[in-house]
């Protein structure tokens, strides 16, 4: 390999222009934090099925949470490039447990953009410090990506909403102190009757189910959530009533870019590690990389990962300028997730039986990557979004 994607400012496609020197200084800070506070402990967290709350507090103290949040509420007032660097370092180390991007780049923007001023001051400083961990509850049992089929309801009674229903596959679900609940405030109106309402974890009637067992992302807590006559103030509504679907559509491009950015770095790093492994591993008296078939596999992987890096950085640059479209974000998410899964499968194969062992990083990365084709909107939904523009 003639480039090392682990080096700041570089990729398989050469020098990266999407970041400036301040971004790269921040990358150094993030990398030191991960090497000290996360990498040495992540395998234990995978066995535990959860990341300690203390890590969130350490991340908040180090400025790794909510970098885009206004300084007024405890953030750094930075651009999305700083968030992208954190996402890349998660991919570089394959330390997928800390749900920092979900908290900082998906949940917090809803609160910062749509909550009342009083609620912003109640929640956002604590979210920036890691004292209040956020989650968003969209998916329900049997619903999948069809928000129109949502059954959770929020009925207004005076100055309160009364919420009933259940959610599943909720990331940060066990740790969450504040959950944005997608609920029908007008059940007869389909998508046009959805609202976003913040529910504190200590609200009576709100319970968390078991920490779900997954085939990957073992250190990331993922839960079922149940709401039985949960009462919250009307002031906990985000934005306007029945406008929730519009808010979700507006924010989904950034969520999908998060997945694409992670895929791009993951492919580069795992390619680098697979090349190193195949140079060392012997089969039939020669290094595995010396077999033409294997070398061609790696050459194809490098070409594809290089191509996707250029496109992912292009989408990132567009987003930094506020120009990333729904269609392009869906394209980046679709291509990144599908390509990452395909290449990781090839990389695992090149490791032979060792690739299937959990102690080898490629096996864990392969299992962790599989969700990329499902969450944030499945690959089939991404194709539908793109197909509508044809």
C-alpha positions in Angstrom: 0.0 0.0 0.0 1.4 3.4 -0.9 -0.7 5.4 1.5 -1.7 4.9 5.1 -5.3 6.0 5.8 -4.5 6.0 9.5 -2.3 9.0 9.0 -4.1 12.3 9.6 -5.0 14.2 6.4 -4.5 11.2 4.1 -6.5 8.5 2.5 -6.1 6.0 -0.3 -6.9 8.8 -2.7 -4.0 10.9 -1.4 -4.2 14.1 0.6 -7.7 15.1 1.8 -8.8 18.6 1.3 -12.1 18.4 3.1 -10.4 19.1 6.5 -8.3 22.1 7.5 -5.4 22.2 10.0 -7.8 22.9 13.0 -9.7 19.7 12.1 -6.5 17.7 12.1 -5.4 19.1 15.4 -8.8 18.0 16.8 -8.2 14.6 15.2 -4.9 14.3 17.3 -6.9 15.1 20.4 -9.6 12.5 19.6 -7.1 9.9 18.7 -5.2 10.3 22.0 -8.6 10.1 23.9 -9.5 6.8 22.1 -6.1 5.2 22.7 -6.2 6.0 26.4 -9.9 5.8 27.4 -11.5 3.4 24.9 -9.3 1.0 23.0 -7.8 -0.8 26.0 -11.3 -1.5 27.5 -13.5 -2.1 24.5 -13.3 -5.9 24.4 -14.5 -6.0 28.0 -17.4 -3.6 27.1 -18.3 -6.0 24.3 -18.5 -8.8 26.9 -20.5 -6.6 29.2 -22.9 -5.4 26.5 -22.6 -1.8 27.5 -20.2 1.2 27.8 -19.8 2.6 31.3 -21.4 6.0 31.9 -18.0 7.3 33.2 -16.7 7.1 29.6 -19.4 9.5 28.5 -18.4 11.9 31.3 -14.8 11.7 30.2 -15.7 12.3 26.6 -17.8 15.3 27.6 -14.9 16.7 29.6 -12.6 16.2 26.6 -14.9 18.1 24.2 -15.8 15.0 22.2 -19.6 15.3 22.6 -21.8 17.7 20.7 -19.0 19.7 18.9 -21.5 21.4 16.7 -23.7 22.6 19.6 -23.6 26.4 20.2 -21.1 27.5 22.9 -24.1 29.1 24.6 -25.3 25.6 25.6 -21.9 24.1 26.3 -20.7 23.0 22.8 -17.9 24.2 20.7 -19.9 25.8 17.9 -17.9 23.8 15.4 -18.9 22.5 12.0 -19.8 18.9 11.1 -16.2 18.2 10.1 -15.3 17.8 13.8 -18.1 15.3 14.2 -16.9 13.4 11.1 -13.4 13.1 12.7 -14.9 11.4 15.8 -16.9 9.0 13.5 -13.7 8.2 11.6 -11.8 7.5 14.8 -14.5 5.1 15.9 -14.1 3.3 12.5 -10.4 3.4 12.6 -10.3 1.7 16.0 -13.4 -0.4 15.4 -14.6 0.7 18.9 -18.2 0.8 18.0 -19.6 0.7 21.5 -19.7 4.4 22.4 -22.9 5.9 20.8 -21.4 9.3 20.6 -22.4 10.1 17.0 -26.1 9.1 17.6 -26.1 11.4 20.7 -24.2 14.3 19.3 -25.1 14.3 15.6 -28.7 12.9 15.5 -30.4 13.5 18.9 -28.9 16.8 20.0 -29.6 18.7 16.7 -33.3 18.0 17.1 -33.3 19.4 20.6 -31.1 22.4 19.6 -33.2 23.2 16.6 -36.7 22.5 17.9 -37.0 22.6 21.7 -38.2 25.6 23.6 -35.5 27.9 25.1 -36.3 26.6 28.6 -35.9 23.0 27.6 -32.7 23.7 25.7 -31.2 25.2 28.9 -32.5 22.2 30.9 -31.0 19.5 28.7 -28.3 20.7 26.3 -25.5 21.6 28.7 -25.9 18.2 30.4 -25.8 16.5 27.0 -22.6 18.3 26.1 -21.0 17.2 29.4 -22.1 13.6 29.0 -24.4 13.8 32.0 -27.6 13.4 29.9 -27.4 10.7 27.2 -29.8 10.9 24.3 -31.6 8.4 22.2 -34.3 8.6 19.5 -37.2 6.1 19.4 -38.6 5.6 15.9 -38.7 1.8 15.2 -41.5 -0.3 16.5 -42.0 -4.1 16.5 -43.2 -5.1 13.1 -42.9 -1.6 11.6 -39.5 -1.5 10.1 -38.9 1.6 8.0 -42.7 2.3 7.5 -43.3 5.3 9.8 -46.9 5.5 8.5 -47.5 2.2 10.4 -46.4 3.6 13.7 -48.8 2.7 16.6 -47.3 4.7 19.5 -49.7 7.5 20.3 -49.5 10.8 22.3 -52.9 12.1 23.4 -53.0 15.6 24.6 -54.8 16.2 27.9 -54.6 19.8 29.1 -50.9 20.7 29.5 -49.7 17.2 29.1 -49.2 14.5 26.5 -50.1 10.9 27.5 -47.9 8.5 25.6 -48.7 4.8 25.0 -46.8 2.3 22.9 -43.5 0.5 22.5 -40.3 0.8 20.5 -37.5 -1.6 19.7 -33.9 -1.6 18.4 -33.2 1.7 20.2 -29.5 2.5 20.3 -28.3 4.1 23.6 -31.5 2.6 25.0 -30.2 1.3 28.3 -28.1 4.4 29.1 -30.5 7.0 27.7 -31.6 9.8 30.1 -33.7 11.6 27.5 -35.5 9.9 24.6 -37.0 11.6 21.6 -40.2 9.6 21.0 -41.9 9.5 17.6 -45.6 9.2 18.3 -48.9 9.7 16.5 -50.6 12.8 17.8 -53.2 12.5 15.0 -53.5 8.8 14.3 -55.8 9.2 11.4 -53.4 11.4 9.5 -50.7 8.8 8.8 -47.2 10.4 8.4 -48.8 13.9 8.7 -49.9 13.0 12.3 -46.4 12.3 13.8 -44.9 14.4 16.5 -41.5 14.3 18.3 -41.8 14.5 22.1 -38.9 14.3 24.6 -39.4 11.8 27.4 -37.1 11.7 30.4 -36.0 8.3 31.6 -37.5 8.8 35.0 -41.0 9.6 33.7 -43.6 7.3 35.4 -44.8 4.6 33.1 -41.7 4.7 30.9 -39.7 1.4 31.3 -36.7 0.0 29.5 -36.8 -3.6 28.4 -33.8 -6.0 28.1 -30.5 -5.1 26.5 -31.0 -6.8 23.1 -28.5 -9.4 22.0 -27.1 -8.6 18.5 -24.8 -10.4 16.1 -22.5 -7.3 16.1 -22.1 -4.0 18.0 -21.9 -6.0 21.2 -20.7 -3.1 23.3 -23.5 -0.8 22.2 -26.6 -1.0 24.3 -29.8 -1.5 22.2 -33.2 -1.8 23.9 -36.9 -2.2 23.8 -38.8 0.8 25.3 -42.3 0.7 26.7 -44.7 3.6 27.4 -47.8 3.1 29.5 -49.7 6.3 30.2 -46.5 8.2 30.3 -47.3 11.9 31.0 -44.9 14.7 30.0 -45.5 18.4 29.7 -46.6 19.8 26.4 -43.4 21.9 26.6 -41.5 18.7 25.8 -42.8 18.8 22.2 -40.1 19.5 19.6 -41.2 22.0 17.1 -44.9 21.9 16.0 -47.4 19.2 16.6 -47.9 16.8 13.6 -44.7 18.1 11.9 -42.5 15.3 13.1 -42.2 13.5 9.8 -41.0 16.7 8.1 -38.3 17.2 10.9 -37.2 13.5 10.5 -36.8 13.9 6.7 -34.8 17.1 7.2 -32.3 15.5 9.6 -32.0 12.1 7.9 -29.3 13.2 5.4 -26.8 13.9 8.2 -27.6 10.6 9.8 -26.9 8.8 6.5 -23.7 10.7 6.0 -22.6 9.5 9.4 -22.9 5.9 8.2 -21.1 6.7 4.9 -18.2 8.5 6.6 -17.7 5.5 9.0 -17.9 3.1 6.0 -15.2 4.9 4.1 -12.7 4.9 6.9 -13.6 1.3 7.9 -12.8 0.1 4.4 -9.5 1.8 4.2 -8.3 0.6 7.6 -9.4 -3.0 7.2 -7.9 -3.1 3.7 -4.6 -1.9 5.2 -4.8 -4.6 8.0 -5.7 -7.3 5.5 -2.8 -6.5 3.3 -0.4 -6.7 6.3 -1.9 -10.0 7.3 -1.7 -11.6 3.9 2.0 -10.6 3.7 2.7 -12.4 6.9 0.5 -15.4 6.6 2.0 -18.4 4.8 0.1 -21.0 2.7 1.7 -23.7 0.6 5.1 -22.2 1.3 4.5 -18.6 0.3 2.8 -15.5 1.6 -1.0 -15.5 1.0 -0.7 -12.2 -1.0 1.6 -13.8 -3.5 -1.3 -15.8 -5.0 -2.6 -13.8 -7.9 -6.2 -14.4 -7.0 -5.7 -12.9 -3.6 -3.6 -10.0 -5.0 -6.4 -9.2 -7.5 -9.0 -9.3 -4.8 -7.0 -6.8 -2.8 -6.4 -4.6 -5.9 -10.1 -4.5 -6.6 -10.8 -3.6 -3.0 -8.3 -0.8 -3.1 -9.8 0.6 -6.3 -13.3 0.5 -4.9 -12.4 1.9 -1.5 -10.4 4.7 -3.2 -13.4 5.6 -5.4 -15.8 5.7 -2.4 -13.4 7.8 -0.4 -13.5 10.5 -3.1 -17.3 10.4 -3.2 -17.7 10.4 0.6 -15.4 13.4 1.0 -17.4 15.1 -1.8 -20.6 14.5 0.2 -19.0 15.7 3.4 -17.8 18.9 1.7 -21.3 19.5 0.4 -22.8 19.0 3.8 -20.3 21.5 5.4 -21.7 24.0 2.9 -25.3 23.0 3.6 -25.7 21.6 0.1 -26.1 17.8 0.7 -29.3 16.6 -0.8 -31.6 13.8 0.4 -30.8 11.9 -2.8 -27.0 12.2 -2.5 -27.0 11.3 1.2 -29.1 8.2 0.3 -26.6 7.3 -2.5 -23.6 7.7 -0.1 -25.3 5.5 2.5 -26.3 2.9 0.0 -23.0 2.6 -1.7 -20.9 2.8 1.5 -22.9 0.2 3.4 -23.1 -2.3 0.5 -19.5 -1.9 -0.5 -18.3 -2.2 3.1 -20.1 -5.4 3.7 -18.9 -6.9 0.4 -15.3 -5.9 1.0 -15.3 -7.0 4.7 -16.5 -10.4 3.6 -13.6 -10.7 1.2 -11.1 -9.5 3.9 -12.5 -12.1 6.3 -12.1 -14.8 3.7 -8.5 -13.8 3.1 -7.9 -14.4 6.9 -9.1 -17.9 6.5 -10.3 -19.6 9.7 -8.7 -16.9 11.9 -11.0 -14.4 10.3 -13.9 -16.2 12.0 -12.4 -15.9 15.4 -13.6 -13.0 17.6 -10.1 -12.2 18.7 -9.3 -11.1 15.2 -10.4 -7.6 14.4 -11.8 -8.4 10.9 -14.3 -10.8 12.3 -15.7 -8.2 14.7 -15.7 -5.5 12.1 -17.5 -7.8 9.7 -20.3 -8.5 12.2 -20.5 -4.8 13.2 -20.7 -3.6 9.6 -23.8 -5.7 8.8 -26.2 -3.3 10.4 -25.1 -0.6 8.0 -27.4 -2.0 5.3 -30.4 -1.8 7.7 -30.3 1.2 10.1 -30.7 4.8 9.0 -33.1 3.4 6.4 -32.4 0.0 4.7 -30.6 -0.3 1.4 -34.0 -1.0 -0.2 -35.4 2.3 1.1 -32.3 4.1 -0.2 -32.9 2.6 -3.6 -36.5 3.8 -3.4 -35.4 7.3 -2.6 -32.9 7.4 -5.5 -35.4 5.6 -7.8 -38.0 8.4 -7.3 -35.6 10.9 -8.9 -35.1 8.9 -12.1 
